[in-house]
Amino acid sequence: MSKLAICMANGCEEIEALTVVDIMRRAGITIDMLSINDSLTVTGSHNIEFRADKLISEADCNDYDGIILPGGMPGTTNLEANTAVQHGITSLFNRGDLVAAICAAPSILGKNGVANGKNVTSYPGFEDAFSRSTYRTDSVVVDGNVITSRGMGTAIDFALAILEYIKGAEAAKDMADKIVYSK
């Protein structure tokens, strides 16, 4: 059974964060929403407030099989500046576990070296963060244990790619059917 962490920062893109949480929980995958703030309340980039499950300071990245970073601004900047987030990314990546990021957040992986040698994508305008990667414009790019995606409009594709990584193609297809999603 996989257990995932999704890091929530003030200024995150709400759809990118909560779509992943919704799809994982529908699929029976444990996913903890970890607030990097001093409280469980997270205010997204469009002033939508939601409540995380726990503070990142209360979590141990070794308890997780994957880490997910939603984009949005200034959410991405806030995630990048957080040492616990950076530690979680590096630790899980080095263990061979899942590291996934969407929108502006893949730029964090480009800057900290996790994306080096990988095929990646991101929100348009962040390509400069990937000088040591192969940049693509696909809606989702999966390269080993790294999954990246373009933005809010690709959030369901991103969530389904994570589900496929964890439970296989059939589980992702079944979920797409259940939520009446067609590409």
N, CA and C of each residue as an Amber inpcrd file, in Angstrom:
protein
   549
   0.8450000  -1.1820000   0.0000000   0.0000000   0.0000000   0.0000000
   0.8850000   1.2370000   0.0000000   0.6840000   2.1090000  -0.9690000
   1.4630000   3.3360000  -1.0720000   0.8890000   4.4150000  -0.1620000
   1.7890000   5.2320000   0.3440000   1.4120000   6.3870000   1.1460000
   2.1300000   7.5910000   0.5590000   1.3530000   8.6060000   0.1860000
   1.8940000   9.7750000  -0.4820000   1.7700000  11.0160000   0.3820000
   2.6560000  11.9730000   0.1190000   2.5900000  13.2940000   0.7400000
   2.4200000  14.3200000  -0.3670000   1.5050000  15.2610000  -0.1640000
   1.3890000  16.3920000  -1.0710000   1.6260000  17.6390000  -0.2340000
   2.5900000  18.4250000  -0.6410000   3.0060000  19.5980000   0.1260000
   2.1700000  20.8020000  -0.2800000   1.5690000  21.4290000   0.7190000
   0.6670000  22.5520000   0.4780000   1.2710000  23.8340000   1.0300000
   1.3870000  24.8290000   0.1790000   1.9150000  26.1290000   0.5810000
   0.8880000  27.2010000   0.2690000   0.8810000  28.2450000   1.0490000
   0.0530000  29.3900000   0.6740000   0.4410000  29.8070000  -0.7360000
  -0.5710000  30.0890000  -1.5430000  -0.3300000  30.4840000  -2.9260000
  -0.2670000  29.3280000  -3.8980000  -0.5930000  28.1150000  -3.4350000
  -0.6020000  26.9770000  -4.3680000  -1.8300000  27.0730000  -5.2690000
  -1.7600000  26.4020000  -6.3980000  -2.8990000  26.3250000  -7.3130000
  -3.8450000  25.2610000  -6.7530000  -5.0170000  25.6920000  -6.3330000
  -5.9550000  24.8170000  -5.6430000  -6.3400000  23.5840000  -6.4550000
  -6.6610000  23.7630000  -7.7190000  -7.1040000  22.6460000  -8.5620000
  -6.0050000  21.5960000  -8.6940000  -4.7820000  22.0280000  -8.8810000
  -3.6610000  21.0880000  -9.0390000  -3.4470000  20.2660000  -7.7770000
  -3.6260000  20.8920000  -6.6330000  -3.4320000  20.1920000  -5.3660000
  -4.6020000  19.2550000  -5.0600000  -5.7930000  19.7880000  -5.0770000
  -6.9400000  19.0270000  -4.6050000  -7.4040000  17.9600000  -5.5870000
  -7.1590000  18.1410000  -6.8740000  -7.4910000  17.0890000  -7.8410000
  -6.6910000  15.8290000  -7.5510000  -5.4200000  15.9920000  -7.2720000
  -4.5740000  14.8340000  -6.9570000  -5.0730000  14.1510000  -5.6890000
  -5.3580000  14.9440000  -4.6530000  -5.8540000  14.3690000  -3.3950000
  -7.1460000  13.6020000  -3.6430000  -8.0600000  14.1940000  -4.3760000
  -9.3490000  13.5580000  -4.6600000  -9.1770000  12.2290000  -5.3930000
  -8.3990000  12.2240000  -6.4550000  -8.2170000  10.9970000  -7.2490000
  -7.5410000   9.9040000  -6.4130000  -6.5210000  10.2690000  -5.6310000
  -5.8340000   9.2690000  -4.8190000  -6.7780000   8.6740000  -3.7780000
  -7.5450000   9.5130000  -3.1270000  -8.4530000   9.0000000  -2.0920000
  -9.5730000   8.1620000  -2.7050000 -10.0620000   8.5360000  -3.8670000
 -11.0570000   7.6980000  -4.5540000 -10.4870000   6.3170000  -4.8720000
  -9.1760000   6.2790000  -5.1510000  -8.5130000   5.0240000  -5.5100000
  -8.0560000   4.2260000  -4.2840000  -8.3210000   4.7660000  -3.1030000
  -7.9400000   4.0550000  -1.8820000  -6.4790000   4.2150000  -1.5010000
  -5.8270000   5.2200000  -2.0480000  -4.4160000   5.4770000  -1.7390000
  -4.3520000   6.5270000  -0.6340000  -3.5780000   6.2560000   0.3780000
  -3.3950000   7.2120000   1.4640000  -2.5420000   8.3700000   0.9730000
  -3.0480000   9.5800000   1.1430000  -2.3000000  10.7820000   0.7800000
  -2.5080000  11.8060000   1.8840000  -1.4150000  12.2760000   2.4590000
  -1.4660000  13.3010000   3.4910000  -1.2000000  14.6540000   2.8730000
  -2.0940000  15.6050000   3.1580000  -1.8740000  16.9850000   2.7600000
  -1.0380000  17.6250000   3.8640000   0.1980000  17.9870000   3.5310000
   1.1250000  18.5460000   4.5040000   1.2470000  20.0550000   4.3010000
   0.8250000  20.8150000   5.2900000   0.9520000  22.2650000   5.2270000
   2.3770000  22.6480000   5.5910000   2.9940000  23.4970000   4.7730000
   4.3180000  24.0020000   5.1190000   4.2060000  25.2690000   5.9530000
   2.9790000  25.7070000   6.2240000   2.7220000  26.8960000   7.0220000
   2.8200000  26.5540000   8.5080000   2.5750000  27.5380000   9.3520000
   2.5480000  27.3300000  10.7910000   1.1860000  26.8650000  11.2720000
   0.2350000  26.7120000  10.3490000  -1.0990000  26.2320000  10.6970000
  -1.5740000  25.2760000   9.6090000  -2.6470000  24.5780000   9.9120000
  -3.2190000  23.6450000   8.9400000  -3.9680000  24.3580000   7.8280000
  -4.3110000  25.6100000   8.0180000  -5.0350000  26.3730000   7.0030000
  -4.0830000  26.8070000   5.8990000  -4.4740000  26.4930000   4.6750000
  -3.7060000  26.8810000   3.4900000  -4.6140000  27.7530000   2.6350000
  -4.0930000  28.8760000   2.1740000  -4.8450000  29.7640000   1.2830000
  -4.2260000  29.6680000  -0.0990000  -4.9940000  29.1780000  -1.0430000
  -4.5080000  28.9990000  -2.3950000  -4.3040000  30.3130000  -3.1310000
  -3.8070000  30.2020000  -4.3400000  -3.4830000  31.3790000  -5.1400000
  -4.7160000  32.1830000  -5.5540000  -5.9000000  31.5810000  -5.4100000
  -7.1430000  32.2770000  -5.7510000  -7.9890000  32.5180000  -4.5110000
  -7.2980000  32.6190000  -3.3680000  -7.9130000  32.9310000  -2.0680000
  -8.9490000  31.9150000  -1.6150000  -8.8020000  30.6670000  -2.0400000
  -9.6430000  29.5800000  -1.5420000  -8.8870000  28.9400000  -0.3850000
  -9.5220000  28.9080000   0.7770000  -8.8950000  28.3060000   1.9480000
  -9.3090000  26.8520000   2.0790000  -8.3660000  26.0150000   2.4870000
  -8.6550000  24.6270000   2.8030000  -7.7610000  24.1920000   3.9440000
  -8.0800000  23.0530000   4.5030000  -7.3830000  22.5690000   5.6890000
  -6.5430000  21.3420000   5.3280000  -5.2550000  21.4260000   5.6340000
  -4.3540000  20.2960000   5.4230000  -4.5560000  19.2660000   6.5400000
  -4.0130000  18.0820000   6.3430000  -4.1380000  17.0110000   7.3330000
  -3.1680000  17.1800000   8.4960000  -1.9680000  17.6680000   8.1870000
  -0.9660000  17.8580000   9.2340000   0.0800000  18.8420000   8.7630000
   0.8710000  19.3110000   9.7030000   1.9750000  20.2110000   9.3870000
   3.1610000  19.3880000   8.9050000   3.9170000  19.9410000   7.9700000
   5.0900000  19.2310000   7.4720000   6.0930000  18.9900000   8.5970000
   6.1020000  19.8710000   9.5860000   7.0080000  19.7170000  10.7230000
   6.6550000  18.5010000  11.5780000   5.4440000  17.9810000  11.4280000
   5.0020000  16.7930000  12.1680000   5.1890000  15.5050000  11.3630000
   5.6690000  15.6310000  10.1540000   5.7790000  14.4810000   9.2560000
   7.2330000  14.0490000   9.1080000   7.4030000  12.7980000   8.7290000
   8.7310000  12.2380000   8.4430000   8.6900000  11.7250000   7.0030000
   9.5210000  12.2910000   6.1410000   9.4780000  11.9110000   4.7230000
   9.7470000  10.4150000   4.5300000  10.4150000   9.7870000   5.4760000
  10.6860000   8.3510000   5.3670000   9.4250000   7.5040000   5.4910000
   8.3280000   8.1090000   5.9400000   7.0530000   7.3950000   6.0590000
   6.2800000   7.3550000   4.7490000   6.8080000   8.0130000   3.7080000
   6.0830000   8.1510000   2.4500000   6.7840000   7.4330000   1.3030000
   5.9700000   7.0660000   0.3110000   6.4620000   6.4140000  -0.9020000
   6.4900000   7.3830000  -2.0780000   6.1010000   8.6210000  -1.8360000
   6.1070000   9.6100000  -2.8980000   5.7730000  10.9790000  -2.3560000
   6.2510000  11.9970000  -3.0720000   5.9900000  13.3860000  -2.7150000
   5.4780000  14.1090000  -3.9510000   4.4710000  14.9540000  -3.7530000
   3.8160000  15.6510000  -4.8560000   3.8250000  17.1430000  -4.5570000
   4.1480000  17.9250000  -5.5810000   4.2290000  19.3800000  -5.4470000
   3.2620000  20.0470000  -6.4170000   2.2030000  20.6990000  -5.9020000
   1.3450000  21.4860000  -6.7840000   2.0450000  22.7910000  -7.1270000
   1.6570000  23.3840000  -8.2250000   2.2470000  24.6530000  -8.6360000
   1.4850000  25.8350000  -8.0860000   1.4430000  26.8900000  -8.8790000
   0.8230000  28.1350000  -8.4560000   1.8760000  29.0830000  -7.9080000
   1.5210000  30.3310000  -7.9120000   2.4200000  31.3570000  -7.3820000
   1.6870000  32.1980000  -6.3580000   2.3140000  32.4630000  -5.2420000
   3.7010000  32.1740000  -4.9010000   3.9140000  30.8090000  -4.2460000
   2.9620000  29.8940000  -4.4030000   3.0910000  28.5750000  -3.7900000
   4.3800000  27.8660000  -4.1390000   4.7480000  27.8990000  -5.4180000
   5.9830000  27.2280000  -5.8440000   7.1980000  27.8490000  -5.1680000
   7.2390000  29.1570000  -5.1160000   8.3480000  29.8450000  -4.4570000
   8.4070000  29.4570000  -2.9770000   7.2410000  29.3660000  -2.3400000
   7.1880000  28.9780000  -0.9300000   7.6610000  27.5430000  -0.7230000
   7.2660000  26.6330000  -1.6060000   7.7380000  25.2440000  -1.5110000
   9.2510000  25.1640000  -1.6930000   9.7550000  25.8760000  -2.6910000
  11.1790000  25.8430000  -2.9870000  12.0210000  26.3400000  -1.8110000
  11.5200000  27.3030000  -1.0740000  12.2660000  27.8920000   0.0410000
  12.1960000  27.0600000   1.3180000  11.3570000  26.0200000   1.3280000
  11.1570000  25.2300000   2.5360000  12.1530000  24.0680000   2.6020000
  12.9620000  24.0360000   3.6380000  14.0020000  23.0000000   3.7460000
  13.4130000  21.5990000   3.9260000  12.2840000  21.4730000   4.6160000
  11.6610000  20.1580000   4.7830000  11.1730000  19.6150000   3.4390000
  10.6340000  20.4840000   2.6040000  10.2000000  20.0710000   1.2620000
  11.4150000  19.6180000   0.4510000  12.4580000  20.4260000   0.4550000
  13.6780000  20.0830000  -0.2970000  14.2610000  18.7560000   0.1900000
  14.2950000  18.5560000   1.5050000  14.7970000  17.2990000   2.0640000
  13.9370000  16.1200000   1.6080000  12.6120000  16.3070000   1.6530000
  11.6970000  15.2430000   1.2300000  11.8890000  14.8670000  -0.2310000
  12.0140000  15.8680000  -1.0820000  12.2220000  15.6180000  -2.5150000
  13.4930000  14.7990000  -2.7250000  14.5920000  15.2710000  -2.1610000
  15.8880000  14.6270000  -2.3660000  15.9120000  13.2210000  -1.7780000
  15.3970000  13.0880000  -0.5750000  15.4030000  11.7870000   0.1020000
  14.5850000  10.7530000  -0.6630000  13.3670000  11.1220000  -1.0370000
  12.5090000  10.1680000  -1.7470000  13.0600000   9.8570000  -3.1350000
  13.5490000  10.8600000  -3.8290000  14.1290000  10.6280000  -5.1510000
  15.3220000   9.6700000  -5.0540000  16.1930000   9.9080000  -4.0980000
  17.3790000   9.0610000  -3.9430000  17.0310000   7.6310000  -3.5510000
  15.8920000   7.4370000  -2.9050000  15.4130000   6.0870000  -2.5690000
  14.7490000   5.4140000  -3.7670000  14.5060000   6.1790000  -4.8290000
  13.8200000   5.6300000  -6.0000000  12.3180000   5.7450000  -5.9150000
  11.8320000   6.5350000  -4.9770000  10.3950000   6.7270000  -4.8130000
   9.8870000   7.8550000  -5.7090000   8.5850000   7.9670000  -5.7800000
   7.9230000   8.9260000  -6.6510000   8.1790000  10.3780000  -6.2450000
   8.5170000  11.2000000  -7.2260000   8.5740000  12.6480000  -7.0820000
   7.7510000  13.2080000  -8.2390000   6.6890000  13.9430000  -7.9080000
   5.7900000  14.4620000  -8.9390000   5.5420000  15.9480000  -8.7020000
   5.4920000  16.7120000  -9.7930000   5.2850000  18.1540000  -9.6910000
   4.5410000  18.6460000 -10.9230000   3.7290000  19.6700000 -10.7160000
   2.8950000  20.2070000 -11.7890000   3.0170000  21.7310000 -11.8550000
   2.8460000  22.2760000 -13.0470000   2.7860000  23.7080000 -13.3020000
   4.1640000  24.3400000 -13.1110000   4.3070000  25.2700000 -12.2070000
   5.6030000  25.8990000 -11.9490000   6.4900000  25.0330000 -11.0610000
   5.8900000  24.1350000 -10.2880000   6.6450000  23.3400000  -9.3080000
   7.7280000  22.4450000  -9.9080000   7.6110000  21.9350000 -11.1440000
   8.7350000  21.1620000 -11.6810000  10.0350000  21.9630000 -11.7380000
   9.9250000  23.2930000 -11.7720000  11.1420000  24.1170000 -11.7840000
  11.9920000  23.8630000 -10.5450000  11.3570000  23.5000000  -9.4390000
  12.0950000  23.1520000  -8.2190000  12.9920000  21.9510000  -8.4940000
  12.4640000  20.9760000  -9.2310000  13.2220000  19.7640000  -9.5520000
  14.3600000  20.0710000 -10.5130000  14.1620000  21.0500000 -11.3730000
  15.2330000  21.4780000 -12.2720000  16.3420000  22.1780000 -11.5220000
  15.9770000  22.9970000 -10.5760000  16.9700000  23.7740000  -9.8250000
  17.7410000  22.9330000  -8.8120000  17.0730000  21.9160000  -8.2170000
  17.7810000  21.1270000  -7.2110000  18.4490000  19.8750000  -7.7820000
  18.3600000  19.6760000  -9.0930000  19.0720000  18.5840000  -9.7490000
  18.3040000  17.2920000  -9.9160000  17.1210000  17.1720000  -9.3240000
  16.3380000  15.9440000  -9.4510000  15.9480000  15.6850000 -10.9070000
  15.7300000  16.7390000 -11.6770000  15.3200000  16.5870000 -13.0770000
  16.4960000  16.3890000 -14.0300000  17.7140000  16.4560000 -13.5260000
  18.8810000  16.3000000 -14.4070000  18.8280000  14.9720000 -15.1550000
  18.9670000  15.0430000 -16.4740000  18.9480000  13.8500000 -17.3070000
  17.5700000  13.2770000 -17.5510000  16.5310000  13.9330000 -17.0570000
  15.1630000  13.4370000 -17.1820000  14.4140000  14.1830000 -18.2830000
  13.3940000  13.5400000 -18.8210000  12.4020000  14.1930000 -19.6690000
  11.4010000  14.8440000 -18.7230000  11.1180000  16.1290000 -18.9380000
  10.2360000  16.8670000 -18.0370000   9.3610000  17.8450000 -18.8120000
   8.3630000  18.3650000 -18.1140000   7.5520000  19.4570000 -18.6260000
   7.1860000  20.3700000 -17.4690000   6.5920000  21.5100000 -17.7900000
   6.1730000  22.4650000 -16.7670000   5.2400000  23.4840000 -17.4150000
   4.8150000  24.4210000 -16.6050000   4.0520000  25.5420000 -17.1230000
   4.9490000  26.3350000 -18.0810000   4.4140000  26.8150000 -19.1970000
   5.2310000  27.5950000 -20.1320000   5.9130000  28.7870000 -19.4340000
   7.1570000  29.0000000 -19.7800000   7.9210000  30.0920000 -19.2080000
   8.9270000  29.6510000 -18.1580000   8.8740000  28.3820000 -17.7650000
   9.8080000  27.8620000 -16.7590000  10.8780000  26.9610000 -17.3790000
  10.9660000  26.9550000 -18.6870000  11.9040000  26.0760000 -19.3920000
  13.3570000  26.2930000 -18.9700000  13.7200000  27.5080000 -18.5910000
  15.1050000  27.8050000 -18.2270000  15.5910000  27.0160000 -17.0140000
  14.6840000  26.5070000 -16.2190000  15.0680000  25.7270000 -15.0360000
  15.5760000  24.3380000 -15.4080000  15.4770000  23.9670000 -16.6800000
  15.7670000  22.5880000 -17.0860000  16.9300000  22.4850000 -18.0630000
  17.9960000  23.2110000 -17.8120000  19.1400000  23.2080000 -18.7300000
  19.8190000  21.8390000 -18.8090000  19.6020000  20.9890000 -17.8100000
  20.2300000  19.6640000 -17.7940000  19.1940000  18.5490000 -17.9660000
  18.0550000  18.9100000 -18.5680000  16.9490000  17.9820000 -18.7920000
  16.5170000  18.0750000 -20.2490000  15.6790000  17.1450000 -20.6690000
  15.0540000  17.2220000 -21.9790000  13.6400000  17.7460000 -21.7680000
  13.3960000  18.9570000 -22.2420000  12.1060000  19.6140000 -22.0190000
  11.1170000  19.1940000 -23.0960000   9.9040000  18.8300000 -22.6620000
   8.8400000  18.4220000 -23.5760000   7.5990000  19.2740000 -23.3140000
   6.6700000  19.2560000 -24.2450000   5.4370000  20.0150000 -24.0600000
   4.2100000  19.1080000 -23.9310000   4.4120000  17.8390000 -23.6700000
   3.3070000  16.9090000 -23.4180000   2.5630000  17.3660000 -22.1580000
   1.3020000  16.9850000 -22.0230000   0.5380000  17.3850000 -20.8380000
   1.1020000  16.7680000 -19.5650000   1.6000000  15.5540000 -19.6610000
   2.2550000  14.8630000 -18.5520000   3.4640000  14.1370000 -19.1080000
   4.5620000  14.1760000 -18.3630000   5.7640000  13.4420000 -18.7540000
   6.1700000  12.5620000 -17.5790000   6.2970000  11.2730000 -17.8600000
   6.7440000  10.3090000 -16.8570000   8.1140000   9.8190000 -17.2860000
   9.0990000   9.9620000 -16.4160000  10.4490000   9.4780000 -16.6780000
  10.9510000   8.8030000 -15.4090000  10.8390000   7.4880000 -15.3890000
  11.2170000   6.7430000 -14.1870000  10.3060000   7.1240000 -13.0390000
  10.9110000   7.5590000 -11.9300000  10.1330000   7.9080000 -10.7460000
   9.7830000   9.3940000 -10.6730000   9.9740000  10.1200000 -11.7880000
   9.6560000  11.5450000 -11.8320000   8.4930000  11.7690000 -12.8020000
   7.4360000  12.4100000 -12.2850000   6.2660000  12.7480000 -13.0960000
   6.0900000  14.2580000 -13.0450000   5.9930000  14.8930000 -14.2180000
   5.7700000  16.3320000 -14.2990000   4.5860000  16.6180000 -15.2150000
   3.9840000  17.7890000 -15.0020000   2.8120000  18.1500000 -15.7900000
   2.7500000  19.6650000 -15.9680000   1.9090000  20.1230000 -16.8960000
   1.9260000  21.5070000 -17.3820000   1.1680000  22.5300000 -16.5430000
  -0.0210000  22.1910000 -16.0100000  -0.7740000  23.2110000 -15.2950000
  -2.1770000  22.7770000 -14.9480000  -2.9710000  23.7070000 -14.4850000
  -4.3180000  23.4090000 -14.0100000  -5.1220000  22.5780000 -15.0120000
  -5.0080000  22.8860000 -16.2770000  -5.7530000  22.1640000 -17.3070000
  -5.3180000  20.7250000 -17.4990000  -4.1920000  20.3520000 -16.9230000
  -3.6990000  18.9720000 -17.0340000  -3.7430000  18.2500000 -15.6920000
  -4.4410000  18.8070000 -14.7200000  -4.4540000  18.2450000 -13.3650000
  -5.0270000  16.8300000 -13.3080000  -6.0790000  16.5530000 -14.0620000
  -6.6330000  15.1920000 -14.0480000  -5.6570000  14.2330000 -14.7160000
  -5.0760000  14.6270000 -15.8360000  -4.0640000  13.7830000 -16.4890000
  -2.9160000  13.4790000 -15.5200000  -2.4770000  14.4930000 -14.7940000
  -1.3980000  14.3620000 -13.8160000  -1.7810000  13.3600000 -12.7230000
  -2.9630000  13.5410000 -12.1530000  -3.4240000  12.6410000 -11.0950000
  -3.5500000  11.2030000 -11.6020000  -4.0640000  11.0340000 -12.7960000
  -4.1990000   9.6870000 -13.3570000  -2.8340000   9.0630000 -13.6570000
  -1.8600000   9.8710000 -14.0500000  -0.4980000   9.3540000 -14.2760000
   0.1160000   8.8820000 -12.9580000  -0.1400000   9.6120000 -11.8870000
   0.3450000   9.1810000 -10.5700000  -0.3310000   7.8710000 -10.1770000
  -1.6420000   7.7940000 -10.3790000  -2.3790000   6.5740000 -10.0770000
  -1.8450000   5.4080000 -10.8990000  -1.5920000   5.6340000 -12.1800000
  -1.0400000   4.5720000 -13.0300000   0.3270000   4.1340000 -12.5210000
   1.1500000   5.0620000 -12.1160000   2.4800000   4.7430000 -11.5780000
   2.3530000   3.8310000 -10.3530000   1.3630000   4.0940000  -9.5120000
   1.2150000   3.3520000  -8.2630000   0.4610000   2.0390000  -8.4470000
  -0.6530000   2.0760000  -9.1820000  -1.5300000   0.9100000  -9.2530000
  -1.6520000   0.2890000 -10.6400000  -1.0490000   0.8900000 -11.6490000
  -1.0860000   0.3150000 -12.9800000  -2.0980000   0.9700000 -13.9050000
  -1.9340000   0.6700000 -15.1950000  -2.7450000   1.2930000 -16.2450000
  -4.2280000   0.9720000 -16.1130000  -4.5390000  -0.2410000 -15.7150000
  -5.9460000  -0.6270000 -15.6020000  -6.6490000   0.1880000 -14.5160000
  -5.9770000   0.4100000 -13.3910000  -6.5620000   1.2110000 -12.3070000
  -6.7900000   2.6480000 -12.7660000  -5.8500000   3.1930000 -13.5190000
  -6.0020000   4.5630000 -14.0250000  -7.1490000   4.6390000 -15.0260000
  -7.2500000   3.6530000 -15.8940000  -8.3470000   3.6300000 -16.8630000
  -9.6930000   3.4950000 -16.1530000  -9.7590000   2.6130000 -15.1610000
 -10.9990000   2.4500000 -14.4010000 -11.4020000   3.7430000 -13.7120000
 -10.4220000   4.4380000 -13.1480000 -10.7290000   5.7080000 -12.4760000
 -11.2250000   6.7460000 -13.4860000 -10.5550000   6.8260000 -14.6390000
 -11.0060000   7.7660000 -15.6680000 -12.4490000   7.4790000 -16.0520000
 -12.7860000   6.2180000 -16.1980000 -14.1670000   5.8430000 -16.5230000
 -15.1210000   6.2440000 -15.4030000 -14.7350000   5.9950000 -14.1570000
 -15.5930000   6.2940000 -13.0020000 -15.8720000   7.7820000 -12.8700000
 -14.9110000   8.6130000 -13.2260000 -15.1230000  10.0540000 -13.0970000
 -15.5990000  10.6740000 -14.4150000 -15.9080000   9.8180000 -15.3890000
 -16.4110000  10.2260000 -16.6960000 -15.4320000  11.1980000 -17.3540000
 -14.1690000  10.7900000 -17.3390000 -13.1110000  11.6060000 -17.9370000
 -12.7160000  11.0080000 -19.2740000 -12.7030000  11.8430000 -20.2970000
 -12.2160000  11.3970000 -21.5950000 -11.2630000  12.4540000 -22.1080000
 -10.2720000  12.0070000 -22.7880000  -9.2640000  12.9100000 -23.2900000
  -9.5140000  13.2520000 -24.7280000
